[in-house]
Amino acid sequence: MKHLEIDYHFVREKVIRGDLLVQHVSSADQFVDILTKGLSTHLFQQHCSNLMLGSSKHAIEGECKDINGPSAATCQKIKE
C-alpha cells in the first residue's frame, strides 16, 4: 500500500503542475480489459486484433513464409 500511496501523490503532483494530462479512456478502448474481464465475443476479438494476439494474419518484415508447405525447405522472405 505504501508504494501505491507514493505513486498516487507523485502522479497527483505532476497533474497539478501541468506536466501530465489525464484523459478519460472509454471501456471500448481499454485493451487491458482482455486480461482482467469477461468480454463480449466482438470486443474480445477486437482487442486480440489490436494487440496482435491469436491466430492472425500479421507478418513481420524479414520473416520466412513457407510457400511449399511446412515440410518444404523453400521459403519466401516477406517484404512490406
Secondary structure, 3 states (H helix, E strand, C coil): CHHHHHHHHHHHHHHHHCCCCCCCCCHHHCCCHHHHCCCCHHHHHHHHHHCCCCCCCCCCCCCEEECCCCCCCCEEECCC
